[in-house]
Amino acid sequence: MRLALTTAFALLPVLAAAQEDPVDRIAAANIAMAEQMEAFFLSRAPELEDRMPDHSWNDEMRAAGECFVAGYEEEQGKEGLDAYITAMETWSETEITSFEQMNFGMPEILTDPLPQRLSQECGVIEISVRRAQESGFIEALSDPEIMGRVMAE
């Protein structure tokens, strides 16, 4: 009895994740990843605080996310999609401590050409870049002094 209860409680997170909407999971992981990146940038350049882009998933971003999820599942199946989202969720818990880590430390599944292509085709990149431009984040990063601090080891 005790083993059955322990096993049941251990499986609850797995079962809950399997029943969650993949778009909701990817949205939550995406926001958490953005927050980790934001924390890193602000640790290096606190003056960027007023220039950080919006990370929320409004209707436009959700539609792009639905497109991404559908495309990924079509090409890699449900198991492939789950593996991708799980990697995002795991990476979103990683504290970013360097610019190099942010660019080259991600799990391979996240940097594979497929998610890059789908992000482009579905509008995820367009929305993200537009938000970064509108907030002034991209302009601020063009300041060599700020970028130097961000890239410093």
ChimeraX attribute file (.defattr): number of C-alpha atoms within 10 A of each C-alpha:
attribute: neighborCount
match mode: 1-to-1
recipient: residues
	/A:1	6
	/A:2	7
	/A:3	8
	/A:4	9
	/A:5	10
	/A:6	10
	/A:7	11
	/A:8	12
	/A:9	11
	/A:10	11
	/A:11	11
	/A:12	11
	/A:13	11
	/A:14	10
	/A:15	11
	/A:16	10
	/A:17	13
	/A:18	12
	/A:19	9
	/A:20	10
	/A:21	11
	/A:22	20
	/A:23	19
	/A:24	14
	/A:25	17
	/A:26	23
	/A:27	22
	/A:28	18
	/A:29	21
	/A:30	21
	/A:31	16
	/A:32	19
	/A:33	22
	/A:34	18
	/A:35	17
	/A:36	20
	/A:37	20
	/A:38	17
	/A:39	17
	/A:40	19
	/A:41	25
	/A:42	15
	/A:43	15
	/A:44	18
	/A:45	18
	/A:46	12
	/A:47	13
	/A:48	19
	/A:49	14
	/A:50	10
	/A:51	17
	/A:52	22
	/A:53	21
	/A:54	14
	/A:55	18
	/A:56	13
	/A:57	16
	/A:58	10
	/A:59	9
	/A:60	11
	/A:61	18
	/A:62	17
	/A:63	16
	/A:64	24
	/A:65	24
	/A:66	17
	/A:67	19
	/A:68	25
	/A:69	24
	/A:70	18
	/A:71	20
	/A:72	19
	/A:73	17
	/A:74	12
	/A:75	12
	/A:76	15
	/A:77	13
	/A:78	15
	/A:79	10
	/A:80	15
	/A:81	20
	/A:82	20
	/A:83	15
	/A:84	22
	/A:85	23
	/A:86	16
	/A:87	17
	/A:88	23
	/A:89	19
	/A:90	13
	/A:91	20
	/A:92	21
	/A:93	13
	/A:94	14
	/A:95	15
	/A:96	19
	/A:97	16
	/A:98	18
	/A:99	17
	/A:100	13
	/A:101	11
	/A:102	15
	/A:103	9
	/A:104	11
	/A:105	13
	/A:106	15
	/A:107	13
	/A:108	11
	/A:109	15
	/A:110	16
	/A:111	13
	/A:112	10
	/A:113	11
	/A:114	16
	/A:115	17
	/A:116	14
	/A:117	13
	/A:118	20
	/A:119	21
	/A:120	15
	/A:121	15
	/A:122	19
	/A:123	18
	/A:124	21
	/A:125	16
	/A:126	14
	/A:127	16
	/A:128	16
	/A:129	15
	/A:130	14
	/A:131	17
	/A:132	19
	/A:133	16
	/A:134	15
	/A:135	17
	/A:136	16
	/A:137	18
	/A:138	17
	/A:139	12
	/A:140	19
	/A:141	17
	/A:142	11
	/A:143	10
	/A:144	10
	/A:145	11
	/A:146	17
	/A:147	15
	/A:148	14
	/A:149	14
	/A:150	19
	/A:151	12
	/A:152	10
	/A:153	9
